[in-house]
Amino acid sequence: MAAEKIGLREEIIGKACTVAIKAHKSSSNKPYICEKSKSSSSEVIFGFTGTWDFGDWFTHKPFGTTKINLNLFPSLKTIGSNEAATVNQAFLQRFEAILAKTSFKNEVEKAATEKPIVFAGHSAGAATAIFATLWFLDSQNQRHINQIPPRCITFGSPLVGDNILSHALKREHWSQYFTHFIMRYDIVPRISLTPLSAIEREFQPVLHYYNPKSPFFASDSVGRTTEASMFILTVIRNASLVTSRVARKFMGCTNLLLENATNFIELSPYRPFGTYVFCTGNGKFVTIKNPDAIFQILYYCLQLGSESEWDEVVQRSLKEHVIYEHELLENLEMPSVADLEHLVDLPLSAENMGNSENFAICSALDDLGLSARARLCLRAAGQLEKQKARNQIKINSNKNKIRDVLNMLERYRELCEVRKVGYYDAFKMQNHTEDFNNNIRRLELAGIWDEIIEMLKRNELPDEFEGQKEWIEIGTRYRRLVEPLDIANYYRHLKNEDTGSYMGKGRPSRYRYVQQWREHVEKMEAETVPDSCFWAEVEELCISTRNIEFPEDIKKRILHLERNVSIWAQNELLGKDVFLNESTFVQWWKKLPIQHRSVSCIRDLFHE
């Protein structure tokens, strides 16, 4: 069955579509409906109503965006650079209002204890369903609730977020829970690619066309207006601009003039995520998960074969947004589903396809109107994804080398302890050949990790990389063992006098990134002074307490450090060498006023 190839039961797709359309046409003031089945194996489906006011789609120019509320959606960000996802403000505010002003939260949480949850929506209701699913996934994640994850099934959904949202969902392995059905010509999924200023005058009449309560609902007369024609044309032109920019990045731009020209144009930040199911309009479905490839299809399947087709395209671009229920319920039992999983091998034409599977794929792509140029773009998107996987393999090949060098540094630390000289102090003084050799090892590891971080910044690794447990463990071990040596080198060469404190100006991003990986995965509060930066705080306090009297803020920092030292020592995050009598830390602490030391929470850690 087609539904099984899509990854959902036919019953769920059909019911979700029915509930979504029912909510879309609902005359109730309640912003959602809930339908429960008496069957113990069935899902509880929440469907969200649409909205037909211009201001409920765009709050401001140019694209109506805002940074997502990280208090409500803490996972929807980049981990290393800590940048929040950009989303559509109007749709986000609508969902936040539902959470704040209705019993939705309690209804969902109660239903989830009994049955699986499905969030469904059509049009603007689909955008609300997406935010509801994001909220519930993040809520389950933060509270460590072991329930069946929700599913989100949308029909004709507008785009709601940027590439950071797409990245975060793949990193958290949540993309698999989103399935978006899109009719070939439906214009609504492309509207977010157009700046508000370009469609401000024509958009409201189009919304009347989609409003079931409007006398113009699904009226052919709207599709024949100049406003509708201009609206569709403007959306297609802007879709062309933004998809061309994206395609040039992964295909390689050869026209520098064109590249420089588009750099001055502010383009839409919105990007797709999840699984897209494109409906050809003749009973065939095309499924695809690659966000870059989805983006290209959204534009290319609207291309005209000839100018004579324009009037038909305008009519279909409007009409196809309101026929999802008919299209899906009629064709779900048909077995014609083409899965575009292996994009690099996509057939460019019907010639030399080789097997029946390629024939089915080529036929479906023809029905979507995808030209050879479009298919080359899809291949390039697949090649980019494949290149990221190859980069991951290259990075993985360094694991054993990193572990071997870390083992050498651990033996060095043990040797320092035998000599009764701390690991940090021995490295800072550089009195022995072994100290020099381990500085070479420090630099060698820095080169490996800097390459990893730069690849992350350039988006050259799979989105899942930052959440991989093995790399988080290796990164944490690296940070705890090697960062003290970076700090020692920093203060040995008095870089603090030129650049400022290590924590303020000198800390390399490789340590911040791996620290934040661990904090994210383990749901930890961000540490301003992590255990690996213990020596940086000691060095700064050594400088700040040279005078007999020191200000109140320094006293607070001393107390904060002592509390951390107590915890770190108890958890064996600080080695015994830290408390050797000649260590920089012990010598500094013993110079603090006796009144302070006598009541300090770490006084028992020292041996007089």
C-alpha positions as CSV (number, residue, x, y, z in Angstrom):
1,M,0.0,0.0,0.0
2,A,1.1,3.6,-0.6
3,A,0.6,4.5,3.0
4,E,3.1,1.9,4.2
5,K,5.7,3.1,1.7
6,I,5.3,6.6,3.1
7,G,5.9,5.3,6.6
8,L,2.5,5.8,8.1
9,R,-0.6,3.6,8.2
10,E,-3.3,4.5,5.7
11,E,-5.8,4.8,8.6
12,I,-3.6,7.5,10.3
13,I,-3.1,9.5,7.2
14,G,-6.8,9.4,6.3
15,K,-7.9,10.3,9.8
16,A,-5.3,13.0,10.2
17,C,-6.4,14.6,6.9
18,T,-10.1,14.4,7.9
19,V,-9.4,16.0,11.3
20,A,-7.2,18.7,9.8
21,I,-9.8,19.7,7.2
22,K,-12.5,19.5,9.8
23,A,-10.6,21.9,12.0
24,H,-9.8,24.1,9.0
25,K,-13.5,24.5,8.3
26,S,-14.6,24.7,12.0
27,S,-16.8,27.5,13.0
28,S,-15.9,27.1,16.7
29,N,-13.8,29.8,18.4
30,K,-11.6,27.0,19.9
31,P,-8.3,27.0,18.0
32,Y,-8.1,23.2,17.9
33,I,-10.2,20.1,18.0
34,C,-9.4,16.7,19.5
35,E,-10.7,13.4,18.2
36,K,-10.2,10.1,20.1
37,S,-10.9,6.7,18.9
38,K,-12.5,4.0,21.1
39,S,-10.0,1.5,19.7
40,S,-7.1,0.9,22.2
41,S,-4.5,0.8,19.4
42,S,-5.6,4.1,17.7
43,E,-4.1,7.6,18.2
44,V,-5.5,10.7,19.7
45,I,-5.5,13.4,16.9
46,F,-5.3,17.1,17.6
47,G,-6.3,19.2,14.6
48,F,-5.6,23.0,14.5
49,T,-7.8,25.6,12.9
50,G,-6.7,28.0,10.2
51,T,-6.4,31.7,10.3
52,W,-7.3,34.1,7.4
53,D,-6.1,37.5,8.6
54,F,-3.0,38.8,6.9
55,G,-1.4,39.7,10.2
56,D,-1.6,36.1,11.4
57,W,0.8,35.0,8.6
58,F,3.3,37.9,8.6
59,T,3.9,40.2,11.6
60,H,6.4,42.5,9.9
61,K,8.7,43.0,6.9
62,P,10.5,41.4,5.2
63,F,9.7,37.8,6.2
64,G,8.0,38.1,9.6
65,T,10.7,36.2,11.5
66,T,11.8,36.0,15.1
67,K,14.2,34.0,17.1
68,I,12.4,31.0,18.7
69,N,11.7,31.1,22.5
70,L,14.4,28.9,23.9
71,N,12.6,28.7,27.2
72,L,9.8,26.9,25.5
73,F,11.9,25.1,22.8
74,P,15.4,24.7,24.4
75,S,16.7,22.2,21.9
76,L,16.0,24.3,18.8
77,K,19.4,25.9,18.4
78,T,22.9,25.1,17.3
79,I,24.9,23.7,20.2
80,G,28.4,25.0,19.7
81,S,27.5,28.5,18.6
82,N,24.3,28.6,20.7
83,E,22.3,30.3,18.0
84,A,18.5,30.0,18.3
85,A,16.4,28.9,15.3
86,T,14.6,31.6,13.3
87,V,10.9,31.0,12.9
88,N,7.7,32.7,11.7
89,Q,6.7,35.0,14.5
90,A,3.0,35.0,13.7
91,F,2.7,31.2,13.7
92,L,4.8,31.0,16.9
93,Q,2.7,33.6,18.7
94,R,-0.5,31.8,17.7
95,F,0.8,28.5,19.3
96,E,2.1,30.3,22.4
97,A,-1.4,31.8,22.9
98,I,-2.9,28.4,22.6
99,L,-0.6,27.1,25.4
100,A,-1.2,30.1,27.6
101,K,-5.0,30.6,27.2
102,T,-6.5,27.2,26.7
103,S,-6.4,23.8,28.4
104,F,-4.4,22.4,25.5
105,K,-1.3,21.5,27.6
106,N,-3.3,19.5,30.1
107,E,-5.3,17.7,27.4
108,V,-2.2,16.6,25.5
109,E,-0.4,15.4,28.6
110,K,-3.4,13.5,29.8
111,A,-4.0,11.9,26.4
112,A,-0.3,11.0,26.0
113,T,-0.5,8.7,29.0
114,E,-3.2,6.7,27.3
115,K,-2.5,6.7,23.5
116,P,0.0,7.9,20.9
117,I,-0.5,11.6,19.9
118,V,-0.8,12.9,16.4
119,F,-0.8,16.7,15.6
120,A,-2.4,17.5,12.3
121,G,-3.2,20.7,10.4
122,H,-4.0,22.1,7.0
123,S,-2.7,25.5,5.8
124,A,-2.0,27.9,8.7
125,G,-3.3,25.1,11.0
126,A,-0.4,23.0,9.8
127,A,2.1,25.6,11.0
128,T,0.4,25.4,14.5
129,A,0.6,21.6,14.4
130,I,4.3,21.8,13.7
131,F,4.9,24.1,16.7
132,A,2.8,21.8,18.9
133,T,4.9,18.8,17.9
134,L,8.1,20.7,18.5
135,W,6.9,21.8,21.9
136,F,5.8,18.3,22.9
137,L,9.0,16.6,21.7
138,D,11.1,19.1,23.6
139,S,8.9,18.8,26.7
140,Q,9.3,15.0,26.7
141,N,13.0,15.4,26.1
142,Q,13.6,17.9,29.0
143,R,11.6,15.9,31.5
144,H,13.1,12.5,30.4
145,I,9.6,11.2,29.8
146,N,9.7,7.8,28.1
147,Q,6.5,8.0,26.0
148,I,5.8,7.2,22.3
149,P,7.0,10.3,20.4
150,P,4.2,12.3,18.7
151,R,3.6,12.4,15.0
152,C,3.0,15.5,13.0
153,I,1.1,15.2,9.7
154,T,0.5,18.3,7.7
155,F,-1.3,19.2,4.5
156,G,-0.3,22.2,2.5
157,S,1.9,23.6,5.3
158,P,3.8,26.9,4.9
159,L,7.4,26.8,5.8
160,V,7.9,27.9,9.4
161,G,11.7,27.9,10.2
162,D,15.2,28.2,9.0
163,N,18.1,25.9,8.4
164,I,19.0,25.9,12.2
165,L,15.5,24.5,12.9
166,S,16.1,21.8,10.3
167,H,19.6,21.1,11.7
168,A,18.4,20.8,15.3
169,L,15.6,18.4,14.3
170,K,18.0,16.1,12.5
171,R,20.5,16.3,15.4
172,E,17.8,15.3,17.9
173,H,16.5,12.6,15.5
174,W,13.1,14.3,15.5
175,S,12.8,14.9,11.7
176,Q,11.4,11.4,11.3
177,Y,8.2,12.4,13.2
178,F,7.2,15.1,10.7
179,T,5.4,14.2,7.4
180,H,4.2,17.0,5.1
181,F,1.9,16.3,2.2
182,I,2.2,18.8,-0.6
183,M,0.2,19.0,-3.9
184,R,2.4,19.8,-6.9
185,Y,1.0,23.3,-7.6
186,D,-0.1,24.3,-4.1
187,I,1.2,27.8,-3.7
188,V,0.9,28.0,0.1
189,P,4.1,26.0,0.9
190,R,6.0,28.6,-1.2
191,I,4.5,31.8,0.2
192,S,7.2,32.1,3.0
193,L,9.9,32.4,0.3
194,T,8.5,35.8,-0.7
195,P,9.1,39.1,1.2
196,L,6.0,40.7,2.7
197,S,6.5,43.9,0.7
198,A,6.2,42.0,-2.6
199,I,2.7,40.4,-1.9
200,E,1.2,42.8,0.7
201,R,-1.6,44.0,-1.6
202,E,-2.5,40.7,-3.3
203,F,-2.2,38.3,-0.3
204,Q,-5.5,39.2,1.5
205,P,-7.7,38.3,-1.5
206,V,-5.9,35.0,-1.7
207,L,-6.6,34.4,1.9
208,H,-10.3,35.0,1.3
209,Y,-10.2,32.3,-1.4
210,Y,-8.9,29.8,1.3
211,N,-11.3,31.0,4.0
212,P,-14.3,28.5,4.3
213,K,-16.3,31.3,5.9
214,S,-15.7,33.7,3.0
215,P,-18.1,34.1,0.0
216,F,-15.0,33.9,-2.2
217,F,-14.0,30.4,-0.8
218,A,-12.6,28.3,-3.6
219,S,-14.2,30.7,-6.1
220,D,-13.0,30.4,-9.7
221,S,-13.5,34.1,-10.1
222,V,-10.6,34.8,-7.7
223,G,-8.2,32.7,-9.7
224,R,-9.0,34.7,-12.8
225,T,-8.1,38.1,-11.2
226,T,-5.0,40.1,-12.0
227,E,-4.2,40.1,-8.3
228,A,-4.1,36.3,-8.1
229,S,-2.0,36.1,-11.2
230,M,0.5,38.7,-9.9
231,F,0.6,36.9,-6.5
232,I,1.5,33.6,-8.0
233,L,4.1,35.1,-10.4
234,T,5.7,37.0,-7.5
235,V,5.9,33.9,-5.3
236,I,7.4,31.9,-8.2
237,R,10.0,34.6,-8.9
238,N,11.1,34.8,-5.3
239,A,11.2,31.0,-5.0
240,S,13.5,31.0,-8.0
241,L,15.9,33.5,-6.4
242,V,16.3,31.7,-3.1
243,T,16.4,28.2,-4.5
244,S,19.0,29.3,-7.1
245,R,21.1,30.8,-4.4
246,V,21.0,27.5,-2.4
247,A,21.7,25.4,-5.5
248,R,24.7,27.5,-6.4
249,K,26.2,26.8,-3.0
250,F,26.2,23.0,-3.4
251,M,26.7,22.9,-7.2
252,G,29.4,25.6,-7.3
253,C,28.7,29.0,-8.7
254,T,30.5,29.8,-12.0
255,N,28.9,33.2,-12.5
256,L,30.5,35.6,-10.0
257,L,28.5,38.6,-11.3
258,L,25.2,36.7,-10.5
259,E,26.5,35.6,-7.1
260,N,27.6,39.1,-6.2
261,A,24.2,40.6,-7.4
262,T,22.1,38.1,-5.3
263,N,24.3,38.8,-2.2
264,F,22.7,42.3,-2.1
265,I,19.2,40.8,-2.0
266,E,17.7,39.7,1.3
267,L,16.4,36.3,0.7
268,S,13.9,34.2,2.7
269,P,15.5,32.2,5.6
270,Y,12.8,29.6,5.6
271,R,13.8,26.0,4.9
272,P,12.0,22.6,4.9
273,F,12.5,19.7,7.3
274,G,11.0,16.2,7.9
275,T,9.6,13.9,5.2
276,Y,7.9,15.6,2.3
277,V,5.3,13.7,0.2
278,F,4.7,15.4,-3.1
279,C,1.3,14.5,-4.7
280,T,1.5,14.7,-8.5
281,G,-2.2,15.1,-9.0
282,N,-2.7,11.8,-10.8
283,G,-2.4,9.4,-8.0
284,K,1.3,9.2,-7.6
285,F,3.4,10.2,-4.5
286,V,7.0,11.2,-4.3
287,T,8.7,11.0,-0.9
288,I,11.9,12.8,0.0
289,K,13.8,13.7,3.2
290,N,16.8,15.7,2.0
291,P,16.0,19.4,2.9
292,D,18.1,20.8,0.1
293,A,16.4,18.6,-2.5
294,I,13.0,19.4,-1.1
295,F,13.7,23.0,-1.5
296,Q,14.6,22.6,-5.2
297,I,11.4,20.6,-5.9
298,L,9.3,23.3,-4.3
299,Y,10.5,25.6,-7.1
300,Y,11.0,23.4,-10.1
301,C,7.7,21.6,-10.1
302,L,6.0,25.0,-10.6
303,Q,8.0,25.7,-13.8
304,L,6.0,26.3,-17.0
305,G,6.3,24.2,-20.1
306,S,5.0,27.2,-22.1
307,E,3.4,30.5,-21.6
308,S,0.0,29.1,-22.7
309,E,-0.1,27.1,-19.5
310,W,0.1,30.1,-17.2
311,D,-3.7,30.6,-16.6
312,E,-4.0,26.9,-15.7
313,V,-1.0,27.1,-13.4
314,V,-2.6,30.1,-11.6
315,Q,-5.9,28.2,-11.2
316,R,-4.2,25.0,-10.0
317,S,-1.8,26.8,-7.6
318,L,-4.8,28.2,-5.8
319,K,-7.2,25.3,-6.2
320,E,-4.8,22.5,-5.2
321,H,-4.6,23.9,-1.6
322,V,-8.2,23.0,-1.0
323,I,-8.3,19.4,-2.4
324,Y,-6.0,17.5,-0.1
325,E,-8.8,15.4,1.4
326,H,-10.1,14.3,-2.0
327,E,-6.7,13.6,-3.4
328,L,-5.4,11.5,-0.5
329,L,-8.5,9.5,0.4
330,E,-8.9,8.6,-3.3
331,N,-5.3,7.5,-3.9
332,L,-3.9,6.1,-0.7
333,E,-4.6,2.5,-1.7
334,M,-2.7,2.9,-4.9
335,P,0.9,1.4,-4.8
336,S,2.6,4.2,-6.8
337,V,5.1,5.8,-4.4
338,A,8.5,6.8,-5.6
339,D,11.1,7.2,-2.7
340,L,13.9,9.6,-3.6
341,E,16.4,8.1,-1.2
342,H,19.4,7.7,-3.5
343,L,19.6,11.1,-5.0
344,V,23.0,10.8,-6.5
345,D,21.7,8.0,-8.8
346,L,18.6,9.8,-9.9
347,P,17.8,9.2,-13.6
348,L,18.0,12.3,-15.7
349,S,15.7,11.0,-18.4
350,A,13.7,7.9,-19.4
351,E,16.7,6.6,-21.4
352,N,19.0,3.9,-19.9
353,M,17.2,3.7,-16.6
354,G,18.2,0.2,-16.0
355,N,15.4,-1.2,-13.8
356,S,11.8,-0.9,-12.9
357,E,12.4,1.1,-9.8
358,N,14.2,3.8,-11.8
359,F,11.4,3.8,-14.3
360,A,8.8,4.4,-11.5
361,I,10.9,7.2,-10.1
362,C,11.5,8.8,-13.6
363,S,7.8,8.6,-14.3
364,A,6.9,10.3,-11.0
365,L,9.5,13.0,-11.6
366,D,8.0,13.6,-15.0
367,D,4.6,14.0,-13.4
368,L,6.1,16.6,-11.1
369,G,7.4,18.4,-14.1
370,L,11.0,18.2,-13.0
371,S,13.4,19.0,-15.8
372,A,16.9,17.7,-16.3
373,R,18.2,20.8,-14.7
374,A,16.0,20.2,-11.7
375,R,17.2,16.6,-11.4
376,L,20.9,17.8,-11.6
377,C,20.1,20.0,-8.6
378,L,18.6,17.0,-6.7
379,R,21.7,15.0,-7.6
380,A,23.9,17.8,-6.3
381,A,21.9,17.9,-3.0
382,G,22.4,14.2,-2.6
383,Q,26.1,14.5,-3.4
384,L,26.4,17.2,-0.7
385,E,24.8,14.9,1.8
386,K,27.1,12.1,0.7
387,Q,30.1,14.4,1.1
388,K,29.1,15.2,4.7
389,A,29.0,11.4,5.4
390,R,32.5,11.1,3.9
391,N,33.7,14.0,6.1
392,Q,32.4,12.1,9.1
393,I,34.3,9.0,8.1
394,K,37.5,11.2,7.8
395,I,36.9,12.7,11.2
396,N,36.2,9.3,12.7
397,S,39.6,8.0,11.5
398,N,41.2,10.4,14.0
399,K,39.5,8.8,17.1
400,N,42.2,6.3,17.8
401,K,44.9,8.9,17.3
402,I,43.2,11.3,19.7
403,R,42.9,8.5,22.3
404,D,46.5,7.5,21.9
405,V,47.7,11.1,22.5
406,L,45.4,11.5,25.5
407,N,46.8,8.3,26.9
408,M,50.3,9.7,26.6
409,L,49.2,12.9,28.4
410,E,47.7,10.9,31.2
411,R,51.0,9.1,31.7
412,Y,52.7,12.5,31.7
413,R,50.3,13.6,34.5
414,E,51.0,10.5,36.5
415,L,54.8,11.2,36.1
416,C,54.3,14.7,37.3
417,E,52.6,13.5,40.4
418,V,55.4,11.1,41.2
419,R,57.8,14.1,40.9
420,K,55.6,15.9,43.4
421,V,55.1,18.6,40.8
422,G,51.6,19.3,39.6
423,Y,50.6,18.5,36.0
424,Y,49.7,22.2,35.3
425,D,52.7,23.7,37.0
426,A,55.2,21.3,35.4
427,F,53.8,22.1,32.0
428,K,53.9,25.8,32.7
429,M,57.5,25.8,33.8
430,Q,58.7,23.7,30.8
431,N,61.8,22.5,32.7
432,H,62.1,19.0,31.1
433,T,62.2,17.5,27.6
434,E,59.0,15.6,28.4
435,D,57.2,19.0,29.0
436,F,58.3,20.1,25.5
437,N,57.2,16.8,23.9
438,N,53.8,17.1,25.5
439,N,53.5,20.7,24.2
440,I,53.9,19.2,20.7
441,R,51.1,16.7,21.5
442,R,48.9,19.6,22.7
443,L,49.4,21.4,19.4
444,E,48.8,18.2,17.4
445,L,45.4,17.7,19.1
446,A,44.5,21.3,18.7
447,G,45.0,21.0,14.9
448,I,42.7,18.0,14.8
449,W,40.0,19.6,16.9
450,D,40.2,22.9,15.2
451,E,39.6,21.2,11.9
452,I,36.5,19.5,13.3
453,I,35.1,22.7,14.7
454,E,35.7,24.6,11.4
455,M,33.9,21.8,9.5
456,L,31.0,22.2,11.9
457,K,30.9,26.0,11.3
458,R,30.9,25.5,7.6
459,N,28.1,22.9,7.8
460,E,30.3,20.2,6.3
461,L,29.4,17.4,8.8
462,P,26.1,15.5,9.2
463,D,23.6,17.3,11.4
464,E,23.7,14.4,13.9
465,F,27.4,14.8,14.6
466,E,27.1,17.1,17.7
467,G,24.8,14.7,19.4
468,Q,26.9,11.5,18.9
469,K,27.7,10.0,22.3
470,E,31.2,8.7,21.4
471,W,32.4,12.1,20.2
472,I,30.9,13.8,23.3
473,E,32.8,11.4,25.5
474,I,36.1,11.9,23.6
475,G,35.6,15.7,23.5
476,T,34.9,15.8,27.3
477,R,38.0,13.8,28.0
478,Y,40.1,16.0,25.7
479,R,38.8,19.2,27.3
480,R,39.5,18.0,30.8
481,L,43.0,16.8,30.1
482,V,44.3,19.3,27.5
483,E,42.6,22.6,28.3
484,P,44.7,23.0,31.5
485,L,47.8,22.8,29.3
486,D,46.4,25.5,27.0
487,I,45.8,27.7,30.1
488,A,49.3,27.1,31.4
489,N,50.7,28.1,28.0
490,Y,48.5,31.2,27.9
491,Y,49.7,32.5,31.2
492,R,53.3,31.3,30.8
493,H,53.6,33.6,27.8
494,L,51.7,36.4,29.6
495,K,49.1,36.5,26.9
496,N,46.6,37.8,29.5
497,E,48.5,41.1,29.6
498,D,48.0,41.7,25.8
499,T,44.7,39.9,25.1
500,G,42.9,39.8,28.5
501,S,41.8,36.9,30.7
502,Y,41.7,33.4,29.2
503,M,38.0,33.0,29.9
504,G,37.2,36.4,28.5
505,K,39.3,36.6,25.4
506,G,41.6,33.6,25.1
507,R,39.5,30.4,25.3
508,P,39.5,28.6,21.9
509,S,36.2,27.7,20.4
510,R,37.1,24.0,20.4
511,Y,36.7,23.8,24.2
512,R,33.5,25.8,24.2
513,Y,31.9,23.6,21.6
514,V,32.7,20.3,23.3
515,Q,31.6,21.7,26.7
516,Q,28.3,22.7,25.2
517,W,27.8,19.3,23.5
518,R,27.9,17.6,26.9
519,E,25.8,20.2,28.7
520,H,23.1,19.9,26.0
521,V,23.0,16.1,25.9
522,E,23.1,15.8,29.7
523,K,20.6,18.7,30.2
524,M,23.1,20.6,32.4
525,E,23.0,24.2,33.2
526,A,25.7,26.1,31.4
527,E,28.9,26.5,33.5
528,T,30.5,29.9,33.4
529,V,33.7,28.3,34.9
530,P,33.8,24.6,33.9
531,D,36.1,22.2,35.7
532,S,38.6,22.3,32.8
533,C,39.0,26.1,33.3
534,F,39.8,25.8,37.0
535,W,43.4,26.9,36.4
536,A,42.3,30.0,34.4
537,E,40.2,31.2,37.4
538,V,43.1,30.5,39.8
539,E,45.5,32.5,37.6
540,E,43.1,35.5,37.5
541,L,42.5,35.3,41.2
542,C,46.2,35.2,41.8
543,I,46.5,38.5,39.9
544,S,43.4,40.1,41.6
545,T,44.4,39.2,45.2
546,R,48.0,40.6,45.1
547,N,46.9,43.5,47.3
548,I,45.9,42.8,51.0
549,E,42.5,44.3,50.4
550,F,40.4,43.2,47.5
551,P,36.9,44.2,46.4
552,E,33.6,42.4,47.1
553,D,33.3,40.9,43.7
554,I,36.6,39.2,44.0
555,K,35.5,37.7,47.4
556,K,32.4,36.3,45.7
557,R,34.6,34.7,43.0
558,I,36.8,33.1,45.6
559,L,33.8,31.7,47.4
560,H,32.3,30.4,44.1
561,L,35.6,28.8,43.1
562,E,35.9,27.1,46.5
563,R,32.4,25.7,46.2
564,N,33.3,24.3,42.8
565,V,36.6,22.9,44.0
566,S,34.7,21.1,46.8
567,I,32.3,19.5,44.2
568,W,35.0,18.8,41.7
569,A,37.3,17.1,44.2
570,Q,34.5,15.0,45.5
571,N,33.7,13.9,42.0
572,E,37.4,13.3,41.2
573,L,37.4,15.9,38.5
574,L,40.5,17.5,40.1
575,G,43.6,15.4,40.4
576,K,45.6,15.0,43.6
577,D,48.4,17.0,42.1
578,V,46.2,20.1,42.5
579,F,46.6,19.9,46.3
580,L,50.3,19.3,46.4
581,N,52.0,21.7,48.7
582,E,53.9,23.5,46.0
583,S,51.1,23.8,43.5
584,T,50.1,27.3,42.3
585,F,46.6,26.8,43.7
586,V,47.8,25.8,47.2
587,Q,50.3,28.6,47.4
588,W,47.7,31.1,46.4
589,W,45.1,29.8,48.8
590,K,47.4,29.8,51.7
591,K,48.0,33.5,51.2
592,L,44.3,34.3,51.7
593,P,43.4,35.9,55.1
594,I,43.4,33.4,58.0
595,Q,39.8,34.5,58.8
596,H,38.7,33.3,55.4
597,R,40.7,30.0,55.4
598,S,39.6,28.9,58.8
599,V,35.9,28.7,57.7
600,S,36.5,27.7,54.1
601,C,34.5,24.8,52.7
602,I,37.8,23.3,51.3
603,R,40.1,23.8,54.3
604,D,40.1,20.0,54.9
605,L,41.5,19.3,51.4
606,F,44.9,20.8,52.3
607,H,47.6,19.1,54.3
608,E,49.6,21.6,56.4
